[in-house]
C-alpha cells in the first residue's frame, strides 16, 4: 500500500506540474494578444470544483477541479471542449479568439506544446547540473547481457557484449540502443572474446512487444549487497561482498542463473557455494516460498566501472536541450509501433504511467520522469487530432493557406469526434491496465 501511495503521489504531482505549465502557455499568449481567458483550471470541474477563485477586476476564474484527467483554459470565442454554442452564436467581440488574426491564434494554440518542450529542456538541464550524467558503458559490462527469449530467437546469446548496430557504436543501454538494434541489418557482439556479426530479421520489435519480456538486462554476478534481517541469508551468516557461484553443486554464473535455480527450489533446503575474500565456502539454508533467500544483490553500476560526465551551470543547458531533442526523436521513432497489434496491446493508462516512477521517493528519478512525460505530452498534443492542440493547429494552417476560415459547424463536429476518440483511447488504455492487474 505504501508503494502504491508513493507512486500515486509522484504521478499526481508530476502531471499537475505538466498541466499547469501547458495551460499557462496558452494563457500567457492569449493575454499577450488581449484575448479574454474565462477559466484556468487544474483538473476538470464538471458540476463542481474543489477550489475556485476570481480576483477582483479579473476576467479569469482560477480553480482546481475534482476529475484529475488534465486541465484547461477556457478562451473566449473558441470552439473547444466546453462546446459553448451560445457564446459562438453571438456576434464576435474584439477580445475573442475568433476575432484575432490567424497567426496570433496559431501562436496561442502551439504555446502549450512549446512550454512543455521548454520545461523538459529546463528539467533535463538542471538534472544534469545537479546530479551529472553517470552511465554504464556497454563495453564495461564484462559478463555481457542476459537476453529475453525473443532476443535469443533473433540470434543473441546470454553473455554477448553489444558492440555495434550496423556502423554505429553502442555505448550505453537504453531505448536508443534498442531502436538502433531493431532498425539494423547487422549487429556486432563480443562472444567468448571474439566478434560475432548477427544478421537481424524484421519483426524483432514486434516479437519483443508480443512476449512482453523486454530485450535484455545486464548480466551480473550474484554478489551480496545486504541481507534482510531475520532472513535465511542473514541466519546463514552471508555478508556483504560474498559472491555466490553455485547451488547444490550446479554452477550459477550470474544472478539471473541463481534466481532460476532458486525459483525451482522453493520451500526446499539448498547448499550454496560462495567466495568470501577469495576463499571458497559453503553453507546450507532454506529457500522461501517466493524462491528467495532474503538478500539484496549488487546492481550492475555497483559492480562494473561507470562513467560520469560533469556539467557546469551554463554547460548544462545545451546538454539538456540535446537530451530533450533525443528523447523526442526516440519517442517519435517508437510511436509507429502503437499502430501494430502488439503495440496496441501494450498501451497503458495512468496505472502504467504510475509504475514508471520508483517505489521510493527519489528526486532525480522524479524529475527525469517528469521531463520525459513533458516531452510525451508535447508530442501527443501536437498530433492533428480534433480536440487536441494539433487539431486546432490543423484548421488554422488550412485557414492560413486558403485565406478563409473553416466552417464552424465542421469544426464543431470535428471537436465532438475528437473528444469521442480521446475518451475511447482513455478507456481502452486504462482498461488494459485493469486487465493486466487482474490477469
C-alpha positions in Angstrom: 0.0 0.0 0.0 2.9 2.4 0.8 4.4 1.7 -2.6 1.1 2.5 -4.3 0.7 5.8 -2.4 4.3 6.9 -3.2 3.9 6.2 -6.9 0.4 7.8 -7.0 1.7 10.9 -5.3 4.6 11.2 -7.7 2.2 10.7 -10.7 -0.3 13.4 -9.4 2.5 15.9 -8.7 4.2 15.3 -12.0 1.0 15.6 -14.1 -0.1 18.7 -12.1 3.2 20.4 -13.0 2.9 19.5 -16.6 -0.7 20.5 -16.9 -0.2 23.9 -15.2 2.8 24.7 -17.5 1.0 23.6 -20.6 -2.1 25.6 -19.9 0.0 28.6 -18.8 1.5 28.6 -22.3 -2.0 29.0 -23.8 -2.9 31.5 -21.1 0.1 33.8 -21.4 -0.1 34.0 -25.2 -3.8 34.7 -25.1 -3.2 37.5 -22.7 -0.4 38.9 -24.8 -2.8 39.3 -27.7 -5.5 40.7 -25.4 -7.8 37.6 -25.7 -10.1 37.1 -22.7 -9.4 33.9 -20.7 -12.5 32.9 -18.8 -11.1 30.0 -16.8 -7.8 28.5 -15.8 -8.2 25.1 -14.2 -6.0 22.3 -13.0 -8.1 19.1 -13.5 -11.6 19.2 -14.9 -14.6 20.5 -12.9 -17.9 19.0 -14.3 -20.7 20.0 -11.9 -18.4 21.3 -9.2 -14.9 22.4 -8.3 -12.7 21.7 -5.3 -11.5 25.2 -5.3 -12.2 28.4 -7.3 -11.1 32.0 -7.1 -11.7 35.0 -9.2 -9.6 38.1 -8.4 -11.3 41.4 -8.3 -11.4 43.2 -11.7 -10.2 40.0 -13.4 -11.9 38.2 -16.3 -10.4 34.9 -15.3 -11.6 32.3 -12.8 -8.8 30.1 -11.3 -9.6 26.7 -9.8 -8.9 23.1 -9.1 -11.4 20.5 -10.4 -12.1 17.1 -9.0 -11.5 15.0 -12.1 -7.7 14.5 -12.5 -7.6 13.9 -16.2 -5.8 17.0 -17.2 -6.7 20.7 -17.1 -7.8 23.5 -19.4 -8.1 27.2 -20.1 -11.4 28.4 -21.4 -10.7 31.1 -24.1 -13.5 33.3 -25.2 -14.7 32.8 -28.7 -13.1 29.5 -29.3 -14.6 26.1 -30.2 -13.1 23.8 -27.5 -14.1 21.1 -25.1 -16.6 23.4 -23.3 -18.8 23.3 -26.5 -20.2 26.7 -25.6 -22.6 27.1 -28.5 -24.4 30.1 -27.0 -21.3 32.2 -27.0 -20.4 31.2 -30.5 -23.9 32.1 -31.8 -23.4 35.7 -30.7 -21.5 38.4 -32.8 -17.7 38.2 -32.4 -16.2 40.6 -29.9 -12.8 42.2 -30.2 -11.5 40.3 -27.1 -12.4 36.9 -28.5 -10.2 34.3 -30.0 -12.1 34.2 -33.3 -11.6 37.9 -33.8 -7.8 37.8 -33.8 -5.5 37.3 -36.9 -4.8 33.6 -37.8 -1.1 34.0 -36.8 -2.0 35.1 -33.3 -4.4 32.2 -32.9 -1.8 29.8 -34.2 0.7 31.0 -31.6 -1.9 30.7 -28.8 -2.5 27.0 -29.8 1.1 25.9 -30.2 2.1 27.7 -26.9 1.1 24.8 -24.7 3.3 22.4 -26.7 6.2 24.9 -26.7 6.0 25.4 -23.0 6.1 21.6 -22.4 9.2 21.3 -24.5 10.9 24.2 -22.8 10.0 22.7 -19.4 11.6 19.4 -20.5 14.7 21.1 -21.7 15.0 23.0 -18.4 14.4 20.0 -16.2 17.0 17.9 -18.1 19.5 20.7 -17.8 19.0 21.1 -14.1 19.2 17.3 -13.5 22.5 17.2 -15.4 23.8 20.2 -13.5 22.7 18.8 -10.1 23.4 15.1 -10.4 25.7 14.9 -13.5 25.3 12.1 -16.1 26.5 8.8 -14.8 26.1 5.8 -17.1 27.5 2.3 -17.6 29.3 1.8 -20.9 28.2 -1.5 -22.5 31.9 -2.4 -23.2 32.5 -2.3 -19.4 29.8 -4.9 -18.7 32.4 -7.8 -18.9 29.8 -10.5 -18.4 27.6 -9.1 -21.2 23.8 -9.2 -21.2 21.1 -11.7 -20.4 18.6 -11.7 -23.2 14.9 -12.4 -23.4 13.5 -15.4 -25.4 12.6 -13.2 -28.3 16.1 -11.7 -28.4 17.7 -15.2 -28.2 15.4 -16.3 -31.1 17.0 -13.4 -33.1 20.4 -14.9 -32.5 21.7 -13.3 -29.3 23.2 -15.4 -26.6 23.5 -14.8 -22.8 26.9 -13.2 -22.2 27.1 -11.3 -25.5 28.6 -7.9 -25.2 26.8 -5.4 -27.5 29.3 -3.5 -29.7 27.8 -2.2 -33.0 24.4 -1.8 -34.8 25.5 -1.6 -38.4 28.2 1.0 -38.3 27.1 2.7 -35.1 28.8 2.0 -31.8 26.5 1.0 -29.0 27.7 3.0 -26.0 25.0 2.9 -23.3 22.0 0.6 -22.8 18.6 2.3 -23.2 15.7 3.0 -25.6 18.0 4.4 -28.3 20.1 1.2 -28.2 17.1 -1.0 -28.7 15.8 1.2 -31.6 19.2 1.1 -33.3 19.3 -2.7 -33.0 15.7 -3.1 -34.2 16.4 -1.0 -37.3 19.9 -2.5 -38.0 20.7 -5.1 -40.7 23.6 -6.4 -38.7 24.6 -6.3 -35.0 28.1 -7.0 -33.8 28.6 -8.6 -30.4 31.6 -9.8 -28.5 31.1 -13.5 -27.7 33.7 -15.5 -25.8 36.3 -13.0 -26.7 35.6 -13.0 -30.4 33.5 -10.6 -32.5 30.4 -12.2 -34.0 28.1 -10.5 -36.6 24.4 -11.3 -36.3 22.1 -10.7 -39.2 18.9 -9.1 -38.0 15.5 -10.2 -39.3 12.5 -7.9 -39.5 9.9 -8.1 -36.7 12.3 -8.0 -33.7 10.4 -5.2 -32.0 7.0 -6.7 -32.6 8.2 -10.0 -31.1 9.5 -8.2 -28.1 6.2 -6.4 -27.6 4.3 -9.6 -28.1 6.4 -11.6 -25.5 6.4 -8.6 -23.1 9.7 -9.8 -21.6 11.8 -6.8 -22.8 15.1 -7.2 -24.7 17.9 -7.7 -22.3 19.2 -6.9 -18.8 22.8 -6.5 -17.5 24.4 -9.9 -16.7 25.9 -9.5 -13.2 27.5 -12.0 -10.8 25.4 -12.8 -7.7 27.2 -10.6 -5.1 25.5 -9.9 -1.8 24.9 -6.2 -1.1 22.9 -6.5 2.1 21.0 -9.3 3.9 17.4 -8.8 5.2 17.3 -9.0 9.0 15.9 -12.4 10.1 16.1 -13.9 6.6 17.6 -17.3 5.7 20.6 -15.5 4.2 21.0 -13.5 7.5 20.7 -16.6 9.7 23.2 -18.4 7.5 25.8 -15.7 8.0 26.0 -14.3 4.5 27.8 -11.0 4.4 28.1 -8.0 2.0 30.6 -8.9 -0.7 30.0 -12.6 -0.7 30.0 -13.9 -4.3 27.6 -16.8 -4.8 28.9 -19.2 -7.5 26.7 -22.3 -7.2 23.7 -24.1 -5.8 23.7 -27.8 -4.9 26.9 -28.2 -6.9 25.5 -26.6 -10.0 27.5 -23.5 -11.1 25.5 -20.3 -11.4 27.5 -17.8 -13.5 25.1 -14.9 -12.9 22.5 -13.5 -10.6 19.9 -14.4 -13.3 21.1 -18.0 -13.2 21.0 -18.1 -9.4 17.4 -16.8 -9.5 16.3 -19.5 -11.9 17.8 -22.3 -9.7 16.2 -20.9 -6.6 12.9 -20.4 -8.3 12.8 -24.2 -8.9 13.8 -24.9 -5.3 11.0 -23.1 -3.4 10.5 -24.3 0.1 13.5 -26.6 -0.1 16.9 -26.7 1.6 19.9 -25.9 -0.7 23.6 -25.7 -0.4 25.3 -22.5 -1.6 28.9 -22.3 -2.9 30.3 -18.8 -2.4 33.6 -16.9 -2.2 34.5 -14.5 0.7 37.7 -12.6 0.4 38.9 -15.1 -2.2 38.2 -18.2 -0.1 35.6 -20.7 -1.2 33.0 -21.6 1.3 29.6 -23.4 1.5 26.5 -23.1 3.6 23.1 -24.7 3.8 19.9 -22.7 4.0 16.1 -22.7 3.3 14.6 -21.2 0.1 11.3 -19.4 0.9 8.0 -19.8 -0.9 8.9 -17.0 -3.3 12.2 -18.6 -4.4 14.3 -16.1 -2.4 17.0 -16.3 0.3 16.5 -12.8 1.7 19.3 -10.6 0.4 19.8 -7.6 -1.9 22.3 -8.2 -4.7 24.7 -5.7 -6.1 23.5 -4.0 -9.2 25.4 -3.6 -12.4 26.6 0.0 -11.7 27.9 -1.2 -8.3 30.0 -4.0 -9.9 31.1 -2.5 -13.3 33.0 0.7 -13.9 30.7 3.6 -14.7 31.5 6.9 -16.5 30.4 10.3 -15.1 30.0 13.4 -17.3 30.0 16.6 -15.3 28.3 19.8 -16.4 28.7 23.3 -15.2 25.6 25.6 -14.9 25.9 27.1 -18.4 27.2 23.8 -19.9 24.1 22.0 -18.7 21.7 23.9 -20.9 22.9 22.8 -24.4 23.3 19.3 -22.9 19.8 19.3 -21.5 18.4 20.6 -24.9 20.3 17.8 -26.7 18.9 15.2 -24.3 15.4 16.6 -24.7 15.6 16.5 -28.5 17.0 13.0 -28.5 14.2 11.9 -26.1 11.6 13.4 -28.5 13.2 11.6 -31.5 13.3 8.3 -29.7 9.6 8.6 -28.7 8.6 9.5 -32.2 10.6 6.5 -33.5 8.7 4.2 -31.1 5.3 5.7 -31.9 5.0 3.8 -35.1 4.7 0.5 -33.2 1.5 1.8 -31.5 -0.3 1.0 -34.8 0.7 -2.7 -34.7 -1.3 -5.4 -33.0 1.5 -6.0 -30.4 1.9 -2.2 -29.8 -1.8 -1.7 -29.2 -1.9 -4.5 -26.7 0.9 -2.8 -24.8 -0.8 0.5 -24.3 -1.3 1.6 -20.8 -3.1 4.3 -18.8 -2.5 6.0 -15.5 -1.5 2.8 -13.9 1.2 2.1 -16.4 2.5 5.6 -16.2 2.5 5.5 -12.4 4.5 2.3 -12.4 7.3 4.1 -14.3 8.0 6.0 -11.1 10.3 4.4 -8.4 8.8 2.7 -5.4 10.8 5.0 -3.1 10.9 8.8 -3.4 13.9 9.8 -5.5 14.1 13.4 -6.7 16.4 12.7 -9.6 14.2 9.9 -10.9 11.1 12.0 -10.3 12.4 14.9 -12.4 13.7 12.7 -15.1 10.3 11.1 -15.4 8.6 14.4 -15.4 10.8 15.7 -18.2 10.1 12.5 -20.2 6.3 12.9 -19.7 6.6 16.6 -20.7 8.1 15.5 -24.0 5.3 12.9 -24.5 2.6 15.5 -23.6 4.1 17.9 -26.1 4.2 15.3 -28.9 0.8 13.9 -28.2 -0.9 17.3 -28.1 0.5 18.4 -31.5 -1.0 15.4 -33.3 -3.6 16.6 -35.8 -6.5 15.2 -33.8 -9.6 17.4 -33.2 -9.9 18.3 -29.5 -6.1 18.4 -29.2 -4.0 21.4 -29.9 -2.8 19.8 -33.1 -6.4 19.6 -34.3 -6.8 23.4 -33.9 -3.4 24.0 -35.5 -4.5 21.9 -38.5 -7.6 24.1 -39.0 -5.5 27.2 -38.6 -3.0 26.1 -41.1 -5.8 25.4 -43.5 -7.1 29.0 -42.9 -3.6 30.5 -43.5 -3.1 28.6 -46.7 -6.6 29.1 -48.2 -7.2 32.5 -46.6 -10.7 31.5 -45.4 -12.0 30.2 -42.1 -13.2 26.6 -41.9 -16.9 26.2 -41.4 -17.8 26.5 -37.7 -20.2 23.5 -37.9 -17.4 21.4 -39.4 -15.1 22.4 -36.6 -17.8 21.7 -34.0 -18.4 18.2 -35.3 -14.7 17.6 -35.6 -14.3 18.6 -32.0 -17.0 16.1 -30.9 -15.5 13.3 -32.9 -12.1 14.1 -31.5 -13.4 14.0 -27.9 -15.1 10.7 -28.5 -11.9 9.3 -29.9 -9.8 10.5 -27.0 -12.3 9.2 -24.4 -12.3 5.9 -26.2 -8.5 5.7 -26.1 -8.5 6.7 -22.4 -11.0 4.0 -21.6 -9.1 1.4 -23.7 -5.6 2.3 -22.2 -6.9 2.2 -18.6 -8.9 -0.9 -19.3 -5.7 -2.6 -20.4 -4.1 -1.6 -17.1 -7.0 -3.2 -15.3 -6.8 -6.4 -17.3 -3.1 -6.7 -16.7 -3.6 -6.1 -13.0 -6.3 -8.9 -12.8 -4.7 -11.5 -15.0 
